[in-house]
Amino acid sequence: MSASAGRSGASLNDIVPIAATCSACGRSEVAACAAEGTACDSCSDRYLRSIDAEFLDDYARFGARSRQVIAEACLRALVLSDISNRKLLGATIYEQFVAAATDFVGLYHALINRRSEPIVKSVLGFRLEAPAALTFFAHLADSGPTELLHALGLPHAEQTAAMPAWLDVRERKQVKVALLEALADLHRLSEFRDVGERALVSAALRPGAAGTLTEHAGWLAGRRLLAGHVAALALNREGRGVEINLLSTDEDTLSAVVDGIDIITRLSRNVIFAFVSLNGPSAFRDGFPLA
């Protein structure tokens, strides 16, 4: 489903009609300073807001699916792989879960902050930090799925009166289905809170840290791995010891992790579809002003 059918690709020239002059730099054309490679913050944000809708639409169609596709391919490959390769494939599935959850937390924060910063800027500039991960799961647990959707600018599926007049009957039904699925998936995602918080906080505390996998750890302070487990090794925050994260590569466990990735992927796509469908070009252009 496309929420931006009929929109043409954006360019720097597309922001000229938005304002005759730039309120920040005073150029006679808003795009002038950007064309010269010296864009002020105002001109940059205007340009980025002009591409927000197309960016989200493309992300929902393609980018959001990348973690799901990789994880499902790894799960299928387990059947024909030897024990060592199964462990490597299993570890990759865990990595895709962390990446998918990080992507969604970034999307969540971008939509929450849509009035203060262009969405594409927030999404592409997002860097996972422990408080951000904890805030998302706390919001979901404390406020519930419906209130979380409201915070993202989305109505309840039954609030058809809140849907804009430009949507026809078919489009209204599609948006309603997307919102209902999003609510159901937020309920399911709450079941992953413990594992999600641990995984995301661990990733946030060691950004860009080099690590490796091992299937034997007897050489490391006498630690021995159970059959079907793999260990992810990394230096601890102080750089004075080795941190061990044990991962089960049991097929049932990995299937549950892939289910979690599927939930996050479907949730991202439905949230984006509903958000773009319910907000017209002027809302994106003007930074989602309060009614």
C-alpha positions as MATLAB code, in Angstrom:
seq = 'MSASAGRSGASLNDIVPIAATCSACGRSEVAACAAEGTACDSCSDRYLRSIDAEFLDDYARFGARSRQVIAEACLRALVLSDISNRKLLGATIYEQFVAAATDFVGLYHALINRRSEPIVKSVLGFRLEAPAALTFFAHLADSGPTELLHALGLPHAEQTAAMPAWLDVRERKQVKVALLEALADLHRLSEFRDVGERALVSAALRPGAAGTLTEHAGWLAGRRLLAGHVAALALNREGRGVEINLLSTDEDTLSAVVDGIDIITRLSRNVIFAFVSLNGPSAFRDGFPLA';
ca = [
       0.000    0.000    0.000;
       1.310    3.418   -0.850;
       0.307    6.407    1.214;
       1.856    8.947   -1.109;
       0.545    8.000   -4.541;
       0.654   10.879   -6.956;
       3.398   12.782   -5.137;
       6.326   13.732   -7.310;
       9.948   13.448   -6.211;
      11.191   16.401   -4.169;
      14.114   18.608   -5.046;
      15.666   21.781   -3.682;
      13.522   23.810   -6.078;
      10.381   22.336   -4.533;
      10.856   24.436   -1.422;
      10.777   27.780   -3.271;
       6.948   28.168   -3.217;
       6.865   27.556    0.542;
       8.154   31.052    1.291;
       9.370   33.980   -0.771;
      12.255   34.645    1.590;
      14.112   32.648    4.187;
      13.193   33.878    7.667;
      16.630   32.951    8.943;
      19.023   34.182    6.248;
      16.811   36.647    4.353;
      17.633   35.326    0.868;
      15.120   36.285   -1.797;
      14.598   32.600   -2.572;
      14.521   29.938    0.106;
      16.583   27.550   -2.040;
      19.250   30.094   -2.924;
      21.631   29.448   -0.059;
      21.136   25.672   -0.362;
      21.992   25.816   -4.068;
      25.226   27.572   -3.175;
      26.076   24.907   -0.605;
      25.699   27.256    2.369;
      22.215   26.315    3.558;
      21.117   27.833    6.838;
      19.226   25.696    9.344;
      15.879   27.107    8.244;
      16.428   26.302    4.561;
      17.803   22.849    5.376;
      14.830   21.971    7.543;
      12.390   23.227    4.904;
      14.019   21.001    2.307;
      14.076   17.974    4.619;
      10.412   18.457    5.533;
       9.600   18.542    1.800;
      10.924   14.984    1.446;
       9.671   13.538    4.764;
       6.552   11.875    3.303;
       8.388   10.249    0.379;
      11.162    9.118    2.717;
       8.693    7.441    5.073;
       6.791    5.813    2.212;
       9.983    4.335    0.753;
      11.206    3.258    4.170;
       7.957    1.377    4.831;
       8.119   -0.365    1.451;
      11.795   -1.362    1.529;
      14.076   -0.252    4.355;
      11.931   -1.509    7.229;
      11.882   -5.020    5.720;
      15.653   -5.514    5.608;
      16.028   -6.983    9.118;
      13.077   -9.318    8.580;
      14.377  -10.640    5.250;
      17.848  -11.369    6.644;
      16.530  -13.044    9.805;
      14.091  -15.273    7.920;
      16.808  -16.287    5.439;
      19.075  -17.259    8.334;
      16.302  -19.285    9.978;
      15.663  -21.199    6.747;
      19.395  -21.840    6.281;
      19.629  -23.471    9.722;
      18.062  -26.656    8.366;
      20.958  -27.432    6.018;
      23.823  -26.110    8.152;
      26.298  -27.854   10.443;
      26.423  -27.070   14.151;
      29.036  -24.288   13.911;
      27.256  -22.529   11.078;
      23.937  -22.879   12.889;
      25.422  -20.947   15.794;
      26.665  -18.195   13.500;
      23.282  -17.951   11.797;
      21.578  -17.871   15.184;
      23.794  -15.027   16.377;
      22.970  -13.097   13.199;
      19.254  -13.469   13.960;
      19.807  -11.922   17.394;
      21.713   -9.052   15.750;
      18.792   -8.421   13.400;
      16.382   -8.300   16.350;
      18.498   -5.612   18.028;
      18.787   -3.696   14.732;
      15.028   -3.901   14.048;
      14.173   -2.764   17.571;
      16.684    0.088   17.308;
      15.151    1.163   13.988;
      11.657    1.250   15.490;
      12.765    3.182   18.571;
      14.353    5.682   16.171;
      11.102    5.955   14.190;
       9.149    6.362   17.439;
      11.365    9.249   18.565;
      11.247   10.860   15.118;
       7.430   10.920   15.127;
       7.290   12.061   18.753;
       9.611   14.966   17.870;
       8.039   15.676   14.465;
       7.264   19.301   15.347;
      10.773   20.182   16.472;
      12.803   18.395   13.791;
      12.228   16.974   10.278;
      11.441   13.254   10.408;
      14.132   12.221    7.935;
      16.704   14.128    9.996;
      15.610   12.397   13.209;
      15.547    8.905   11.700;
      18.868    9.114    9.870;
      20.566   10.904   12.751;
      19.251    8.604   15.491;
      21.858    7.098   17.791;
      20.663    4.541   20.298;
      21.139    5.498   23.937;
      20.019    3.501   26.952;
      17.485    6.128   28.144;
      15.832    6.166   24.708;
      15.260    2.403   24.792;
      13.955    2.474   28.356;
      11.679    5.439   27.608;
      10.002    3.635   24.714;
       9.236    0.452   26.653;
       8.154    2.466   29.714;
       5.777    4.527   27.551;
       4.331    1.335   26.088;
       3.930   -0.314   29.503;
       2.646    2.712   31.427;
       0.391    4.352   28.836;
      -0.626    1.382   26.713;
      -0.744    0.909   22.927;
      -3.626    3.328   22.269;
      -1.991    6.252   24.082;
       1.343    5.496   22.408;
      -0.319    5.749   18.989;
      -1.957    9.029   20.044;
       1.487   10.374   20.987;
       2.628    9.527   17.458;
      -0.257   11.550   16.039;
      -2.459    8.562   15.211;
      -6.115    8.095   16.222;
      -7.782    4.920   17.415;
      -8.938    2.715   14.549;
     -12.587    3.369   15.416;
     -12.189    7.154   15.311;
     -13.208    7.404   11.665;
     -14.323   11.009   12.170;
     -10.653   11.909   12.690;
      -9.747   10.678    9.231;
      -9.287   13.413    6.601;
     -11.882   13.969    3.917;
      -9.449   13.276    1.072;
      -9.395    9.550    1.908;
     -11.960    7.517   -0.016;
     -13.841    4.534    1.432;
     -11.166    2.009    0.395;
      -8.348    4.107    1.845;
     -10.218    4.587    5.114;
     -10.586    0.811    5.421;
      -6.860    0.352    4.749;
      -5.940    2.904    7.412;
      -8.338    1.264    9.884;
      -6.765   -2.156    9.253;
      -3.272   -0.677    9.675;
      -4.213    0.920   13.002;
      -5.868   -2.255   14.306;
      -2.796   -4.307   13.381;
      -0.539   -1.707   14.998;
      -2.501   -1.906   18.247;
      -2.325   -5.703   18.256;
       1.418   -5.684   17.531;
       2.110   -3.145   20.281;
       0.401   -5.538   22.704;
       2.600   -8.369   21.407;
       5.719   -6.200   21.560;
       5.134   -5.590   25.261;
       5.841   -9.311   25.773;
       9.374   -8.693   24.507;
      10.029   -5.876   26.999;
      12.573   -7.729   29.162;
      14.636   -9.134   26.315;
      14.231   -5.935   24.317;
      15.438   -3.695   27.131;
      18.432   -5.924   27.908;
      19.469   -6.184   24.272;
      19.026   -2.500   23.452;
      20.635   -1.197   26.634;
      23.604   -3.513   26.081;
      23.944   -2.258   22.493;
      23.624    1.366   23.622;
      26.286    1.044   26.296;
      28.805   -0.342   23.806;
      28.222    1.698   20.622;
      30.564    0.607   17.863;
      32.420   -1.707   20.214;
      34.305   -4.497   18.515;
      33.178   -7.972   19.469;
      33.335  -11.562   18.363;
      31.553  -14.881   18.755;
      32.799  -18.097   20.276;
      31.348  -21.565   20.674;
      33.891  -22.521   23.363;
      34.741  -20.443   26.421;
      36.586  -22.891   28.649;
      39.705  -20.811   28.128;
      37.909  -17.776   29.576;
      37.869  -18.035   33.369;
      36.679  -21.618   33.140;
      33.386  -20.745   31.479;
      31.829  -23.593   29.524;
      28.957  -23.239   27.096;
      26.000  -25.543   26.999;
      25.308  -27.398   23.780;
      23.339  -25.217   21.388;
      24.664  -21.972   22.843;
      27.035  -19.378   21.455;
      28.739  -16.550   23.319;
      29.124  -12.965   22.125;
      32.304  -11.473   23.575;
      33.170   -7.815   24.025;
      35.247   -5.681   26.351;
      33.298   -4.276   29.270;
      32.751   -0.543   29.593;
      35.924   -0.076   31.630;
      37.982   -2.013   29.088;
      39.380   -4.221   31.841;
      37.473   -7.435   31.322;
      35.556   -9.524   28.834;
      31.774   -9.368   28.824;
      29.971  -12.594   27.882;
      26.453  -12.658   26.474;
      25.101  -16.188   26.083;
      22.714  -16.801   23.185;
      20.614  -19.899   22.675;
      20.599  -21.186   19.097;
      17.778  -23.635   19.722;
      15.473  -23.530   16.709;
      12.343  -22.842   18.777;
      14.063  -19.943   20.539;
      15.300  -18.485   17.256;
      11.827  -18.838   15.744;
      10.475  -16.743   18.618;
      13.151  -14.095   17.977;
      12.215  -14.003   14.280;
       8.562  -13.625   15.312;
       9.655  -10.580   17.313;
      11.364   -9.124   14.242;
       8.218   -9.779   12.179;
       6.130   -7.928   14.769;
       8.457   -4.906   14.753;
       8.613   -4.832   10.953;
       4.842   -5.019   10.498;
       4.386   -2.416   13.233;
       6.802    0.000   11.550;
       5.116   -0.358    8.176;
       1.585    0.060    9.551;
       2.493    3.074   11.681;
       4.142    4.748    8.698;
       1.269    3.937    6.339;
      -1.329    5.354    8.734;
       0.770    8.421    9.559;
       1.441    9.370    5.929;
      -2.168    8.649    4.919;
      -3.603   10.859    7.659;
      -1.286   13.823    7.120;
      -1.483   15.882    3.958;
       1.375   17.730    2.230;
       0.695   20.925    4.191;
       1.132   19.122    7.528;
       4.550   17.806    6.475;
       5.518   21.155    4.976;
       4.483   23.217    7.996;
       5.942   20.898   10.632;
       2.667   19.421   11.921;
       1.250   22.518   13.626;
      -1.096   21.968   16.550;
      -4.778   22.340   15.651;
];
